[in-house]
Amino acid sequence: MKINATEAAFEGFRISRRRPGVIAAWGGVWLLGLIVMLLAALPLVAPFMEEFAAAGGDAARLSADATAALERTSLLMIPIAVVMQAVLGAAVYRAVLTPEAPRFAFLRLGRDEGRVLVAALVLGCISVLFNFGGEALVTWATAAGGMIAGAVVWLAVTGLMIWVSVRLCLAVPLTFVRERLAFAEAWKAARPLFWPLLGLNIVVLALAAIVVLLLVLIGWPLSVAMASGGPGTPIAAVGALLTLLLLPLGMAMVSTLLWAPFAVIARDLPKP
């Protein structure tokens, strides 16, 4: 099978152009998730707010208790973020597979989301194992053989991570399409498509980076306005509100760009 990686890479832009209201709805879901994260984290970080402000972003100046609070907050946000990605990922896949049925912005809560959640968790665990295992191997190689040995091991680990990531990049969308966990099928299907899929990953990441850069350029004046206006002023309040709206909308756009292309490939794969 041949795939048109260039055509698939722009599927996220096509969804954004055809369904701007859907993108706005997905941004609203991201906003809700961010609010839930904030409310969940507030009890943990509230006692250290003055210390965080005094540190000015320098983690070395934080106390052990403040650092532990930040670590617990990060761990608390991970499951919320994964659930959000499962719900929105399934919505993006529906927008690709059944674009004629946009009811409720393609959002549902059901078995599809559950399967996507499980598949995403498995990939997340694999990523964590690679990161920690690779870091340990590089540290050991550097200690045993010096910087050159450490660099060689780092290159080998990085290459292996890229290879595994490409071989499994269809696992989540294919799980949605097949309505079952499809890791084995995704691994097998990606073997003859490795180089096109690698190119697709690179193009998609580049497009997402461009969108992020544009969002930063838009958000920077808002940050300047909030800083120059001072806390409690109308200009600071307007800047904060616009930033609060821009962030989840940007997350929805970037998520669509990253997920939609692989749903196109999974849709076109022949059934085994």
Contacts in CASP RR format, 6 or more apart in sequence:
PFRMAT RR
TARGET T0000
AUTHOR 0000-0000-0000
METHOD contacts of the structure
MODEL  1
MKINATEAAFEGFRISRRRPGVIAAWGGVWLLGLIVMLLAALPLVAPFME
EFAAAGGDAARLSADATAALERTSLLMIPIAVVMQAVLGAAVYRAVLTPE
APRFAFLRLGRDEGRVLVAALVLGCISVLFNFGGEALVTWATAAGGMIAG
AVVWLAVTGLMIWVSVRLCLAVPLTFVRERLAFAEAWKAARPLFWPLLGL
NIVVLALAAIVVLLLVLIGWPLSVAMASGGPGTPIAAVGALLTLLLLPLG
MAMVSTLLWAPFAVIARDLPKP
1 192 0 8 1.000
1 193 0 8 1.000
1 268 0 8 1.000
1 269 0 8 1.000
1 270 0 8 1.000
2 196 0 8 1.000
3 193 0 8 1.000
3 196 0 8 1.000
3 197 0 8 1.000
3 200 0 8 1.000
3 265 0 8 1.000
3 268 0 8 1.000
5 196 0 8 1.000
5 197 0 8 1.000
5 199 0 8 1.000
5 200 0 8 1.000
5 203 0 8 1.000
5 261 0 8 1.000
6 203 0 8 1.000
7 264 0 8 1.000
8 200 0 8 1.000
8 261 0 8 1.000
8 262 0 8 1.000
8 264 0 8 1.000
8 265 0 8 1.000
9 200 0 8 1.000
9 203 0 8 1.000
9 204 0 8 1.000
9 207 0 8 1.000
9 261 0 8 1.000
10 207 0 8 1.000
10 261 0 8 1.000
11 96 0 8 1.000
11 260 0 8 1.000
11 261 0 8 1.000
11 263 0 8 1.000
11 264 0 8 1.000
12 256 0 8 1.000
12 257 0 8 1.000
12 260 0 8 1.000
12 261 0 8 1.000
13 207 0 8 1.000
13 257 0 8 1.000
15 22 0 8 1.000
15 23 0 8 1.000
15 92 0 8 1.000
15 95 0 8 1.000
15 96 0 8 1.000
15 99 0 8 1.000
15 256 0 8 1.000
15 260 0 8 1.000
16 23 0 8 1.000
16 253 0 8 1.000
16 256 0 8 1.000
18 99 0 8 1.000
19 95 0 8 1.000
19 99 0 8 1.000
19 102 0 8 1.000
21 105 0 8 1.000
22 91 0 8 1.000
22 95 0 8 1.000
22 102 0 8 1.000
22 105 0 8 1.000
22 106 0 8 1.000
23 249 0 8 1.000
23 252 0 8 1.000
23 253 0 8 1.000
23 256 0 8 1.000
24 249 0 8 1.000
24 252 0 8 1.000
25 105 0 8 1.000
25 107 0 8 1.000
26 88 0 8 1.000
26 91 0 8 1.000
26 92 0 8 1.000
26 105 0 8 1.000
26 107 0 8 1.000
26 252 0 8 1.000
26 255 0 8 1.000
26 256 0 8 1.000
27 248 0 8 1.000
27 249 0 8 1.000
27 250 0 8 1.000
27 251 0 8 1.000
27 252 0 8 1.000
28 248 0 8 1.000
28 249 0 8 1.000
28 252 0 8 1.000
29 84 0 8 1.000
29 87 0 8 1.000
29 88 0 8 1.000
29 107 0 8 1.000
29 248 0 8 1.000
29 252 0 8 1.000
30 84 0 8 1.000
30 88 0 8 1.000
30 247 0 8 1.000
30 248 0 8 1.000
30 249 0 8 1.000
30 251 0 8 1.000
30 252 0 8 1.000
30 255 0 8 1.000
31 244 0 8 1.000
31 245 0 8 1.000
31 247 0 8 1.000
31 248 0 8 1.000
33 80 0 8 1.000
33 84 0 8 1.000
34 247 0 8 1.000
34 248 0 8 1.000
36 80 0 8 1.000
37 76 0 8 1.000
37 77 0 8 1.000
37 80 0 8 1.000
37 81 0 8 1.000
40 76 0 8 1.000
40 77 0 8 1.000
40 80 0 8 1.000
41 73 0 8 1.000
41 76 0 8 1.000
41 77 0 8 1.000
44 69 0 8 1.000
44 72 0 8 1.000
44 73 0 8 1.000
44 76 0 8 1.000
45 52 0 8 1.000
45 69 0 8 1.000
45 70 0 8 1.000
45 73 0 8 1.000
47 69 0 8 1.000
48 62 0 8 1.000
48 63 0 8 1.000
48 65 0 8 1.000
48 66 0 8 1.000
48 69 0 8 1.000
51 62 0 8 1.000
51 63 0 8 1.000
51 66 0 8 1.000
52 62 0 8 1.000
52 66 0 8 1.000
54 61 0 8 1.000
55 61 0 8 1.000
55 62 0 8 1.000
55 66 0 8 1.000
59 67 0 8 1.000
62 70 0 8 1.000
82 117 0 8 1.000
82 120 0 8 1.000
82 121 0 8 1.000
83 117 0 8 1.000
85 120 0 8 1.000
85 255 0 8 1.000
86 113 0 8 1.000
86 114 0 8 1.000
86 116 0 8 1.000
86 117 0 8 1.000
86 120 0 8 1.000
87 107 0 8 1.000
87 109 0 8 1.000
87 113 0 8 1.000
88 107 0 8 1.000
88 252 0 8 1.000
88 255 0 8 1.000
89 116 0 8 1.000
89 172 0 8 1.000
89 255 0 8 1.000
89 259 0 8 1.000
90 106 0 8 1.000
90 108 0 8 1.000
90 112 0 8 1.000
90 113 0 8 1.000
90 116 0 8 1.000
90 176 0 8 1.000
91 105 0 8 1.000
91 106 0 8 1.000
91 107 0 8 1.000
91 108 0 8 1.000
92 106 0 8 1.000
92 255 0 8 1.000
92 256 0 8 1.000
92 259 0 8 1.000
92 260 0 8 1.000
92 263 0 8 1.000
93 116 0 8 1.000
93 173 0 8 1.000
93 176 0 8 1.000
93 177 0 8 1.000
93 259 0 8 1.000
93 263 0 8 1.000
94 101 0 8 1.000
94 106 0 8 1.000
94 108 0 8 1.000
95 102 0 8 1.000
95 106 0 8 1.000
95 256 0 8 1.000
95 260 0 8 1.000
96 260 0 8 1.000
96 263 0 8 1.000
96 264 0 8 1.000
96 267 0 8 1.000
97 176 0 8 1.000
97 177 0 8 1.000
97 263 0 8 1.000
97 267 0 8 1.000
98 106 0 8 1.000
111 179 0 8 1.000
112 176 0 8 1.000
112 179 0 8 1.000
115 175 0 8 1.000
115 176 0 8 1.000
115 179 0 8 1.000
115 180 0 8 1.000
115 181 0 8 1.000
116 172 0 8 1.000
116 175 0 8 1.000
116 176 0 8 1.000
118 175 0 8 1.000
118 181 0 8 1.000
119 171 0 8 1.000
119 172 0 8 1.000
119 175 0 8 1.000
119 181 0 8 1.000
119 182 0 8 1.000
119 183 0 8 1.000
120 172 0 8 1.000
122 171 0 8 1.000
122 181 0 8 1.000
122 183 0 8 1.000
123 168 0 8 1.000
123 171 0 8 1.000
123 172 0 8 1.000
126 164 0 8 1.000
126 168 0 8 1.000
130 157 0 8 1.000
130 160 0 8 1.000
130 161 0 8 1.000
130 164 0 8 1.000
133 157 0 8 1.000
134 153 0 8 1.000
134 157 0 8 1.000
137 153 0 8 1.000
137 157 0 8 1.000
138 150 0 8 1.000
138 153 0 8 1.000
138 154 0 8 1.000
138 157 0 8 1.000
141 149 0 8 1.000
141 150 0 8 1.000
141 152 0 8 1.000
141 153 0 8 1.000
142 149 0 8 1.000
142 150 0 8 1.000
142 153 0 8 1.000
162 198 0 8 1.000
163 194 0 8 1.000
165 201 0 8 1.000
166 190 0 8 1.000
166 194 0 8 1.000
166 197 0 8 1.000
166 198 0 8 1.000
166 201 0 8 1.000
167 186 0 8 1.000
167 187 0 8 1.000
167 190 0 8 1.000
167 191 0 8 1.000
167 194 0 8 1.000
168 183 0 8 1.000
168 186 0 8 1.000
168 187 0 8 1.000
168 190 0 8 1.000
169 186 0 8 1.000
169 190 0 8 1.000
169 197 0 8 1.000
169 201 0 8 1.000
169 262 0 8 1.000
170 186 0 8 1.000
170 189 0 8 1.000
170 190 0 8 1.000
170 197 0 8 1.000
170 262 0 8 1.000
170 265 0 8 1.000
170 266 0 8 1.000
170 269 0 8 1.000
171 182 0 8 1.000
171 183 0 8 1.000
171 186 0 8 1.000
171 187 0 8 1.000
172 262 0 8 1.000
173 259 0 8 1.000
173 262 0 8 1.000
173 263 0 8 1.000
173 265 0 8 1.000
173 266 0 8 1.000
173 267 0 8 1.000
174 182 0 8 1.000
174 185 0 8 1.000
174 186 0 8 1.000
174 189 0 8 1.000
174 266 0 8 1.000
174 269 0 8 1.000
175 181 0 8 1.000
175 182 0 8 1.000
175 183 0 8 1.000
175 186 0 8 1.000
176 263 0 8 1.000
176 266 0 8 1.000
177 263 0 8 1.000
177 266 0 8 1.000
177 267 0 8 1.000
177 269 0 8 1.000
178 185 0 8 1.000
185 272 0 8 1.000
188 272 0 8 1.000
189 269 0 8 1.000
190 197 0 8 1.000
193 265 0 8 1.000
197 265 0 8 1.000
200 261 0 8 1.000
200 262 0 8 1.000
200 265 0 8 1.000
204 257 0 8 1.000
204 258 0 8 1.000
204 261 0 8 1.000
205 258 0 8 1.000
207 257 0 8 1.000
208 254 0 8 1.000
208 257 0 8 1.000
208 258 0 8 1.000
211 250 0 8 1.000
211 253 0 8 1.000
211 254 0 8 1.000
211 257 0 8 1.000
212 254 0 8 1.000
215 246 0 8 1.000
215 250 0 8 1.000
218 246 0 8 1.000
219 242 0 8 1.000
219 243 0 8 1.000
219 246 0 8 1.000
222 239 0 8 1.000
222 242 0 8 1.000
222 243 0 8 1.000
222 246 0 8 1.000
223 243 0 8 1.000
225 235 0 8 1.000
225 236 0 8 1.000
225 238 0 8 1.000
225 239 0 8 1.000
226 235 0 8 1.000
226 236 0 8 1.000
226 239 0 8 1.000
226 240 0 8 1.000
226 243 0 8 1.000
228 235 0 8 1.000
229 235 0 8 1.000
229 236 0 8 1.000
230 236 0 8 1.000
END
